[in-house]
Amino acid sequence: MATKTTHYLNLISQIDMLYEDALALEKKFEGAVQKVHPRFKKSAKNLLHYLALRQHDIRELQESLSLIGLSSLGRAEGHVLASLSAVRGQLCQLAKCTPQHNELAVSFFENRKLLAKHTESLLGPLPEKRTTRIMVTFSSDLAKDYDLVVRMLKAGMNCARINCAHDTEKTWMAMIRNIRKAEKETGLTCTILFDLMGPKLRTGELKAGPKVVAIHQIHNELGVPTSPATVWLTGSGEPAPIMADAVLPVEDSWVAQLQEGDKINFTDTRGRKRTMAVIRKEKKGVVAHLLKTSYLVTGTELTVKNKTIAEATTKVGALPSIELPILLKKDHYLILHRDPIPGEPARFDANGHILSPAFISCTLPAVFDQVKAGDPILFDDGAIEGIVEEVNPDKMLVKITFAKAKGSILRADKGINLPESNLHLHDLTEKDKEDLRFVAKHADIVNLSFANHPVMVEALFAEIKKLKAKDLAVMLKIETKEGFKHLPHLLLSVMQTYPAGIMIARGDLAVECGWQRLAEVQEEILWLCEASHIPVVWATQVLETLAKKGRPSRAEITDAAMAQRADCVMLNKGPHIIEAISMLHDIMHRMQEHQHKKTSMLRSLHISELTTETAD
């Protein structure tokens, strides 16, 4: 008996140490706690208590507690002091000593209430039959496709994400009008979030290629043509009424003469004679079928063989220049320029030897002052990897260490990651400030991309204050190694406003922290956010194959089920977005019966129903 009592007293001593350390860390950051919004006061204290707890390795203590049937503190995130106090009380009963009654920052019952309240304030009311919201990233076509916006809302979309890195204010405004109109029609609510572009390091422009369009008919797996290419000819720039393989700008007066059945003849850039057949006439153009692969440039002559037509011939109008991408292979070199020089592919001699390496610029020249030789560098979400071999004031030399066997393509506006370089990109960009003026008037939430330091959050608050946008909620997008490293400080900073949230941008995080660490990193972010009672958005490639191709992979289904532990899950739009929203709704509806955050909910299992029959 004495041995057991001694054991219990030793466990009590360990619990007391954890409790004291939690209070000590709270006292150390008392100034930061005083700055947080009143509705986040308890949550900020609990975050510090959790951080203090996780500074210790308590695995042996957890095992000892489990062996005597007590909580192992494995689900203490949302109520740390309450968990410690409850375990201590049980140990005191076993050791027959007097329990202590301590004041708690957050009780067991307050934990869920606080998170639910903060989530509703940020992301809108609780959806029917679900505890997790669904967010969908809007693409340009949703500025015009009102019916699809209505269908997305009815399917289960609760939040719309608009990315400031794409489109214009005019397009954004059209998206917003469609969302608000759909809300009125359906009676459903949709929170609007805008992503500021942030200090994203990207590849610069590439040298413009020829103004040519290549039109290919559809082939099967054996390379045999199975259907013609569809071409939209228009004089007004009107969007094609159907999915077209190519758009040809022509004179209004010429296209207005055309009728169904007309044959349009031309000679393509290779001197090959081709014919298109008009199959449909529209108000602003015609739809034509083309049976053979053709290359047309600005100025290509088009002729109609029809005696009733006054203007038989016209020329193809201005076509956009095609981009000349850079092909990179392992052991190739790439020069990254500081100045905005249009990039070009490498030049080779007749024997395939490189005469001059490929080069391209980057969007943030300031990184040249902070990168050093030996730093790893990744392009296009990690599809191409390299090592910085030389850094000069105006350029850096990169040796490619990983690419596809046949080479990987690098295009303009692709992400560049420097995971080991301390870049100090803490300021809002001028574009962010300009976009914020629009966002402050029309959005419910502003999402700060590449949030990596509290200084950046303070800069955002200062701009919001200037704009007097006191009702604008703030979310921080965690997508860099530096942002992950500073997450506790970022949480305390963003908690100065209300409501607030965190988005886990798993794509960039995987590149920055390493693919093998992604699962661990996203778990730690979820834990810290649960300790803060801060809503979390689980983002990047959720049901991506389903949204784009109409059928999910097995791994995606498991990933979507795991996403139930977040408070909102983000989908990227694709041709099958309605199916993706519907499937995500169904998965999360089912999973909430089994899982709440980290806690397994043990409802009865159908597989456990035993019958009187004996198995053979």
PEWOLIN-V984162 format. One record per residue. N is the residue number from 1. PSI is psi in whole degrees, 0 to 359 (999 if undefined). NEAR is the number of other C-alpha atoms within 10 Angstrom. Layout:
n: (N | N)
psi: (PSI | PSI)
near: (NEAR | NEAR)
//
This chain:
n: (1 | 2 | 3 | 4 | 5 | 6 | 7 | 8 | 9 | 10 | 11 | 12 | 13 | 14 | 15 | 16 | 17 | 18 | 19 | 20 | 21 | 22 | 23 | 24 | 25 | 26 | 27 | 28 | 29 | 30 | 31 | 32 | 33 | 34 | 35 | 36 | 37 | 38 | 39 | 40 | 41 | 42 | 43 | 44 | 45 | 46 | 47 | 48 | 49 | 50 | 51 | 52 | 53 | 54 | 55 | 56 | 57 | 58 | 59 | 60 | 61 | 62 | 63 | 64 | 65 | 66 | 67 | 68 | 69 | 70 | 71 | 72 | 73 | 74 | 75 | 76 | 77 | 78 | 79 | 80 | 81 | 82 | 83 | 84 | 85 | 86 | 87 | 88 | 89 | 90 | 91 | 92 | 93 | 94 | 95 | 96 | 97 | 98 | 99 | 100 | 101 | 102 | 103 | 104 | 105 | 106 | 107 | 108 | 109 | 110 | 111 | 112 | 113 | 114 | 115 | 116 | 117 | 118 | 119 | 120 | 121 | 122 | 123 | 124 | 125 | 126 | 127 | 128 | 129 | 130 | 131 | 132 | 133 | 134 | 135 | 136 | 137 | 138 | 139 | 140 | 141 | 142 | 143 | 144 | 145 | 146 | 147 | 148 | 149 | 150 | 151 | 152 | 153 | 154 | 155 | 156 | 157 | 158 | 159 | 160 | 161 | 162 | 163 | 164 | 165 | 166 | 167 | 168 | 169 | 170 | 171 | 172 | 173 | 174 | 175 | 176 | 177 | 178 | 179 | 180 | 181 | 182 | 183 | 184 | 185 | 186 | 187 | 188 | 189 | 190 | 191 | 192 | 193 | 194 | 195 | 196 | 197 | 198 | 199 | 200 | 201 | 202 | 203 | 204 | 205 | 206 | 207 | 208 | 209 | 210 | 211 | 212 | 213 | 214 | 215 | 216 | 217 | 218 | 219 | 220 | 221 | 222 | 223 | 224 | 225 | 226 | 227 | 228 | 229 | 230 | 231 | 232 | 233 | 234 | 235 | 236 | 237 | 238 | 239 | 240 | 241 | 242 | 243 | 244 | 245 | 246 | 247 | 248 | 249 | 250 | 251 | 252 | 253 | 254 | 255 | 256 | 257 | 258 | 259 | 260 | 261 | 262 | 263 | 264 | 265 | 266 | 267 | 268 | 269 | 270 | 271 | 272 | 273 | 274 | 275 | 276 | 277 | 278 | 279 | 280 | 281 | 282 | 283 | 284 | 285 | 286 | 287 | 288 | 289 | 290 | 291 | 292 | 293 | 294 | 295 | 296 | 297 | 298 | 299 | 300 | 301 | 302 | 303 | 304 | 305 | 306 | 307 | 308 | 309 | 310 | 311 | 312 | 313 | 314 | 315 | 316 | 317 | 318 | 319 | 320 | 321 | 322 | 323 | 324 | 325 | 326 | 327 | 328 | 329 | 330 | 331 | 332 | 333 | 334 | 335 | 336 | 337 | 338 | 339 | 340 | 341 | 342 | 343 | 344 | 345 | 346 | 347 | 348 | 349 | 350 | 351 | 352 | 353 | 354 | 355 | 356 | 357 | 358 | 359 | 360 | 361 | 362 | 363 | 364 | 365 | 366 | 367 | 368 | 369 | 370 | 371 | 372 | 373 | 374 | 375 | 376 | 377 | 378 | 379 | 380 | 381 | 382 | 383 | 384 | 385 | 386 | 387 | 388 | 389 | 390 | 391 | 392 | 393 | 394 | 395 | 396 | 397 | 398 | 399 | 400 | 401 | 402 | 403 | 404 | 405 | 406 | 407 | 408 | 409 | 410 | 411 | 412 | 413 | 414 | 415 | 416 | 417 | 418 | 419 | 420 | 421 | 422 | 423 | 424 | 425 | 426 | 427 | 428 | 429 | 430 | 431 | 432 | 433 | 434 | 435 | 436 | 437 | 438 | 439 | 440 | 441 | 442 | 443 | 444 | 445 | 446 | 447 | 448 | 449 | 450 | 451 | 452 | 453 | 454 | 455 | 456 | 457 | 458 | 459 | 460 | 461 | 462 | 463 | 464 | 465 | 466 | 467 | 468 | 469 | 470 | 471 | 472 | 473 | 474 | 475 | 476 | 477 | 478 | 479 | 480 | 481 | 482 | 483 | 484 | 485 | 486 | 487 | 488 | 489 | 490 | 491 | 492 | 493 | 494 | 495 | 496 | 497 | 498 | 499 | 500 | 501 | 502 | 503 | 504 | 505 | 506 | 507 | 508 | 509 | 510 | 511 | 512 | 513 | 514 | 515 | 516 | 517 | 518 | 519 | 520 | 521 | 522 | 523 | 524 | 525 | 526 | 527 | 528 | 529 | 530 | 531 | 532 | 533 | 534 | 535 | 536 | 537 | 538 | 539 | 540 | 541 | 542 | 543 | 544 | 545 | 546 | 547 | 548 | 549 | 550 | 551 | 552 | 553 | 554 | 555 | 556 | 557 | 558 | 559 | 560 | 561 | 562 | 563 | 564 | 565 | 566 | 567 | 568 | 569 | 570 | 571 | 572 | 573 | 574 | 575 | 576 | 577 | 578 | 579 | 580 | 581 | 582 | 583 | 584 | 585 | 586 | 587 | 588 | 589 | 590 | 591 | 592 | 593 | 594 | 595 | 596 | 597 | 598 | 599 | 600 | 601 | 602 | 603 | 604 | 605 | 606 | 607 | 608 | 609 | 610 | 611 | 612 | 613 | 614 | 615 | 616)
psi: (316 | 322 | 318 | 316 | 318 | 320 | 315 | 319 | 325 | 320 | 321 | 320 | 319 | 320 | 317 | 321 | 317 | 320 | 315 | 320 | 323 | 315 | 326 | 318 | 324 | 317 | 321 | 323 | 29 | 322 | 318 | 322 | 323 | 334 | 341 | 159 | 143 | 326 | 348 | 4 | 307 | 320 | 321 | 319 | 317 | 324 | 314 | 323 | 320 | 320 | 321 | 318 | 318 | 0 | 350 | 151 | 104 | 25 | 321 | 320 | 317 | 317 | 319 | 319 | 320 | 321 | 337 | 17 | 21 | 166 | 138 | 8 | 16 | 350 | 40 | 1 | 309 | 352 | 67 | 307 | 324 | 320 | 315 | 318 | 320 | 316 | 319 | 319 | 318 | 320 | 322 | 323 | 320 | 323 | 357 | 46 | 168 | 123 | 157 | 150 | 100 | 151 | 134 | 141 | 315 | 127 | 171 | 318 | 329 | 330 | 301 | 324 | 318 | 313 | 317 | 320 | 315 | 323 | 317 | 322 | 327 | 311 | 1 | 178 | 157 | 127 | 158 | 132 | 9 | 147 | 351 | 133 | 161 | 126 | 141 | 131 | 127 | 139 | 169 | 324 | 340 | 354 | 339 | 333 | 79 | 320 | 323 | 323 | 318 | 315 | 322 | 318 | 315 | 330 | 337 | 6 | 131 | 337 | 144 | 132 | 126 | 126 | 119 | 347 | 348 | 155 | 192 | 171 | 326 | 316 | 318 | 317 | 322 | 321 | 314 | 317 | 318 | 319 | 312 | 323 | 319 | 324 | 314 | 320 | 320 | 340 | 9 | 156 | 150 | 115 | 137 | 122 | 135 | 129 | 118 | 147 | 323 | 178 | 64 | 125 | 118 | 163 | 148 | 194 | 156 | 155 | 133 | 136 | 193 | 155 | 85 | 149 | 131 | 127 | 122 | 136 | 168 | 132 | 154 | 187 | 339 | 3 | 10 | 130 | 132 | 336 | 154 | 163 | 147 | 127 | 134 | 118 | 123 | 148 | 352 | 0 | 14 | 135 | 149 | 139 | 348 | 174 | 112 | 147 | 339 | 154 | 128 | 120 | 130 | 174 | 141 | 311 | 327 | 312 | 332 | 337 | 338 | 148 | 162 | 136 | 344 | 144 | 128 | 119 | 147 | 164 | 124 | 182 | 342 | 7 | 16 | 133 | 133 | 158 | 135 | 145 | 127 | 122 | 345 | 138 | 131 | 173 | 322 | 13 | 190 | 153 | 131 | 155 | 138 | 125 | 342 | 149 | 133 | 150 | 121 | 148 | 170 | 126 | 353 | 131 | 134 | 130 | 135 | 129 | 81 | 114 | 341 | 350 | 128 | 314 | 97 | 332 | 143 | 177 | 146 | 131 | 193 | 121 | 151 | 149 | 141 | 153 | 137 | 94 | 164 | 128 | 124 | 136 | 163 | 136 | 0 | 164 | 148 | 130 | 127 | 116 | 145 | 316 | 152 | 69 | 128 | 129 | 157 | 151 | 168 | 154 | 136 | 156 | 183 | 336 | 5 | 9 | 142 | 123 | 319 | 136 | 162 | 154 | 156 | 159 | 178 | 161 | 345 | 87 | 339 | 338 | 339 | 335 | 352 | 352 | 145 | 160 | 139 | 347 | 138 | 150 | 138 | 146 | 149 | 59 | 35 | 6 | 333 | 131 | 152 | 177 | 134 | 118 | 325 | 144 | 120 | 167 | 328 | 354 | 162 | 148 | 125 | 131 | 127 | 125 | 343 | 132 | 171 | 158 | 322 | 7 | 150 | 145 | 131 | 125 | 176 | 155 | 33 | 146 | 144 | 128 | 136 | 76 | 335 | 0 | 131 | 95 | 340 | 45 | 79 | 356 | 153 | 139 | 164 | 325 | 318 | 315 | 320 | 314 | 326 | 331 | 321 | 314 | 318 | 332 | 332 | 345 | 160 | 326 | 139 | 132 | 118 | 104 | 149 | 37 | 120 | 351 | 145 | 331 | 323 | 320 | 318 | 323 | 321 | 315 | 319 | 318 | 319 | 321 | 319 | 322 | 357 | 39 | 65 | 341 | 2 | 118 | 158 | 135 | 144 | 130 | 113 | 111 | 10 | 160 | 321 | 320 | 320 | 317 | 322 | 13 | 314 | 317 | 324 | 321 | 313 | 328 | 312 | 337 | 358 | 344 | 167 | 135 | 174 | 160 | 177 | 139 | 130 | 104 | 88 | 338 | 301 | 325 | 319 | 319 | 316 | 317 | 349 | 133 | 323 | 342 | 355 | 314 | 317 | 317 | 315 | 329 | 315 | 322 | 317 | 319 | 312 | 323 | 324 | 323 | 331 | 355 | 38 | 129 | 143 | 136 | 126 | 112 | 164 | 112 | 28 | 124 | 38 | 317 | 323 | 312 | 325 | 325 | 351 | 0 | 125 | 159 | 162 | 320 | 324 | 324 | 315 | 318 | 317 | 323 | 320 | 331 | 346 | 335 | 347 | 175 | 345 | 142 | 134 | 134 | 147 | 140 | 147 | 179 | 336 | 38 | 326 | 316 | 322 | 316 | 314 | 317 | 319 | 319 | 314 | 316 | 314 | 326 | 319 | 316 | 333 | 344 | 340 | 339 | 133 | 112 | 237 | 351 | 126 | 129 | 114 | 69 | 165 | 143 | 136 | 328 | 341 | 358 | 113 | 144 | 173 | 348 | 143 | 133 | 142 | 999)
near: (7 | 8 | 8 | 11 | 16 | 12 | 15 | 23 | 19 | 13 | 20 | 20 | 13 | 15 | 18 | 15 | 12 | 23 | 19 | 15 | 19 | 25 | 16 | 15 | 18 | 21 | 14 | 12 | 14 | 13 | 10 | 17 | 23 | 12 | 15 | 21 | 18 | 15 | 16 | 24 | 17 | 22 | 28 | 30 | 28 | 30 | 28 | 27 | 27 | 25 | 21 | 20 | 23 | 13 | 11 | 10 | 9 | 16 | 12 | 10 | 14 | 16 | 14 | 17 | 18 | 13 | 10 | 12 | 9 | 16 | 19 | 21 | 18 | 12 | 14 | 19 | 26 | 29 | 28 | 30 | 28 | 21 | 22 | 21 | 20 | 16 | 19 | 23 | 18 | 16 | 24 | 19 | 12 | 14 | 18 | 12 | 12 | 9 | 14 | 10 | 9 | 9 | 10 | 17 | 17 | 19 | 16 | 16 | 11 | 14 | 21 | 15 | 12 | 19 | 21 | 19 | 17 | 21 | 24 | 16 | 15 | 22 | 28 | 18 | 18 | 14 | 16 | 10 | 12 | 18 | 18 | 23 | 26 | 26 | 26 | 24 | 17 | 19 | 18 | 15 | 11 | 19 | 19 | 14 | 13 | 18 | 11 | 16 | 24 | 19 | 15 | 21 | 24 | 18 | 18 | 24 | 26 | 24 | 24 | 24 | 22 | 25 | 17 | 19 | 15 | 13 | 12 | 11 | 13 | 9 | 17 | 24 | 14 | 16 | 25 | 18 | 15 | 20 | 24 | 16 | 15 | 23 | 17 | 10 | 10 | 12 | 11 | 17 | 19 | 22 | 19 | 24 | 26 | 27 | 24 | 25 | 19 | 24 | 20 | 18 | 19 | 18 | 24 | 24 | 20 | 24 | 18 | 15 | 13 | 14 | 15 | 17 | 18 | 14 | 20 | 19 | 18 | 17 | 12 | 9 | 6 | 6 | 8 | 10 | 16 | 11 | 15 | 19 | 21 | 25 | 23 | 25 | 28 | 24 | 19 | 13 | 14 | 14 | 14 | 19 | 12 | 10 | 10 | 16 | 18 | 15 | 19 | 20 | 20 | 21 | 15 | 15 | 12 | 19 | 21 | 16 | 16 | 22 | 17 | 13 | 13 | 17 | 19 | 22 | 17 | 20 | 17 | 17 | 14 | 9 | 10 | 12 | 12 | 17 | 19 | 23 | 21 | 22 | 15 | 16 | 18 | 16 | 8 | 18 | 27 | 23 | 22 | 24 | 22 | 21 | 19 | 18 | 16 | 22 | 17 | 20 | 21 | 18 | 14 | 17 | 17 | 19 | 17 | 21 | 12 | 14 | 8 | 9 | 13 | 10 | 14 | 16 | 15 | 17 | 18 | 18 | 16 | 14 | 17 | 14 | 15 | 15 | 16 | 18 | 19 | 20 | 17 | 25 | 18 | 18 | 13 | 19 | 23 | 22 | 19 | 23 | 24 | 21 | 15 | 16 | 16 | 15 | 25 | 21 | 19 | 18 | 12 | 12 | 9 | 6 | 6 | 8 | 10 | 14 | 10 | 14 | 16 | 20 | 22 | 26 | 24 | 25 | 20 | 17 | 16 | 13 | 18 | 19 | 12 | 11 | 21 | 18 | 14 | 15 | 16 | 21 | 24 | 21 | 20 | 21 | 17 | 21 | 14 | 22 | 20 | 25 | 19 | 22 | 15 | 16 | 18 | 14 | 10 | 12 | 18 | 21 | 20 | 25 | 21 | 21 | 17 | 20 | 20 | 12 | 9 | 10 | 15 | 18 | 16 | 21 | 20 | 21 | 16 | 17 | 20 | 22 | 22 | 22 | 20 | 16 | 17 | 13 | 15 | 12 | 20 | 18 | 17 | 22 | 15 | 11 | 14 | 22 | 17 | 11 | 19 | 23 | 15 | 15 | 26 | 21 | 13 | 16 | 19 | 20 | 24 | 24 | 24 | 25 | 22 | 24 | 29 | 26 | 21 | 20 | 16 | 20 | 23 | 18 | 15 | 20 | 19 | 12 | 17 | 22 | 11 | 11 | 14 | 12 | 16 | 13 | 15 | 22 | 23 | 26 | 27 | 27 | 25 | 27 | 23 | 25 | 24 | 21 | 20 | 22 | 13 | 16 | 23 | 19 | 15 | 23 | 23 | 24 | 22 | 24 | 26 | 23 | 20 | 20 | 25 | 26 | 27 | 25 | 24 | 24 | 22 | 23 | 17 | 25 | 23 | 21 | 26 | 24 | 19 | 14 | 16 | 10 | 13 | 18 | 11 | 10 | 20 | 18 | 13 | 14 | 19 | 24 | 21 | 21 | 24 | 28 | 25 | 30 | 28 | 29 | 27 | 24 | 27 | 27 | 21 | 17 | 18 | 22 | 28 | 21 | 16 | 23 | 22 | 16 | 12 | 16 | 14 | 17 | 12 | 9 | 10 | 16 | 17 | 13 | 14 | 21 | 19 | 17 | 23 | 27 | 24 | 23 | 24 | 22 | 25 | 27 | 25 | 20 | 18 | 19 | 12 | 16 | 24 | 23 | 18 | 27 | 26 | 15 | 19 | 25 | 21 | 15 | 19 | 25 | 18 | 15 | 20 | 19 | 13 | 16 | 18 | 14 | 17 | 17 | 11 | 12 | 13 | 9 | 9 | 10 | 8 | 7 | 6 | 7 | 7 | 8 | 7 | 5 | 6 | 6 | 5 | 3)
//
